[in-house]
Amino acid sequence: MEAWWGVVLGIGAYLVWWSFWAPSPAPERRREGWAARTQDALVRAGAPGVTPVALVLTSIGLAVLAWIAIAGLTGSAVIGLCFAVIVARGPFALVASRARRRAVATRDLWPDVVDTLASGIRAGLSLPEAISQVGTRGPDELREPFQRFAEDYRASGRFADCLDVLKARLADPVADRTVETLRLTREVGGTDVGRVLRTLAAFLRDDARLRGELEARQSWTVNAARLAVAAPWIVLALLATQGATTAAYDSPVGVAVLVGGGVCTVVAYRLMMRVGRLPQESRVLR
């Protein structure tokens, strides 16, 4: 019997020792990175059905077509390659521009959405009903995702899953905060959700007003940076119509000049945009 007690004591001591050295479970990986940021930009740009891979393939296809066309017109494969790189950036610039315009347009609408949610909760509606009514009473530009939330909830009745889908469709930090506030209220209860939403609406209005003023003053910096980037390549396009210029750029020295000019252009543009860029809120509650 004493031997068995010794075995049990030994096993217990081993388990205590093992608990200090057992590897902890790997934390859940967050869906972040280039693919996630690009997908969010596509959603905000109004193209949720396009994937980042499709966007990359489109850029490559356009670059190849541009290289063939410009190299055929100018007779210089090097100049064609330069403009092919510029064209390859086009789809990404278009998506970023549309996403930025839609974000600016909806920035002033989110306080109204939050007010609609707060008024629905104050009127005694359940959380699913308060969210669904944004699809009929909220701003026109943001009604569709909330209408689809109402359809999903009527079909499945799974509130948490429908909230996750709503966040993915909106792809907006403000939507993430609002949705997580409603989710927490649903799970643990609380009587202050109306006051929290009204405070959030006031904060969003102040933020939108300040950002609008700063972006108005910043616009000249952005336009100057874009003009400085475009000017050398517009001049190159004009010079490429002359045969002597094309032959000069096909030489090793000409290739070095183009590569150096491209690197300087990218570095200067990125530096100017970084210096003048306003801080953007990220989706930490994805």
TAVEN-V797570 format. One line per field, one symbol per residue. phi: phi as a letter, one per 40 degrees, with the letter a starting at -180 (. if undefined). burial: b if it has 24 or more other C-alpha atoms within 12 Angstrom, else e. A space follows every 50 residues. Layout:
phi->???
burial->???
This chain:
phi->.cccccccccccccccccccbccccccccccbhccccccccccccgbccc cdccccccccccccccccccccccgbcccccccccccccddccccccccc ccccccccccdccccccccccccgcccdcccccccbbcddcbcddccccc cccccbgcccccccccccccfbcccccccccccccccbgibbcccccccc ccccccccccccccccccdcccccccccccdccccccccccbcccccccc cdcccccccccccccccccccccccccccbccccbd
burial->eeeeeeeeeeeeeeeeeeeeeeeeeeeeeeeeeeeebbbbbbbbbbbeee ebeebeeebeebbbebbeebbeebbbbbbbbbbbbbbbbebbeebbeebb ebbbebbbbbbbbbbbbbbbbeeeeebbbbbbbbbbbbbebbbbbbbbbb bebeeeeebbebbbbbbbbbbbbbbbbbbbbbbeeeeeeeeebbebbbeb beebbebbeeeeeeeeeeeeebeebeeebeeebeebeeebeeeeebeebb eeeeeeebeeebeebeeebeeebeeeeeeeeebeeb
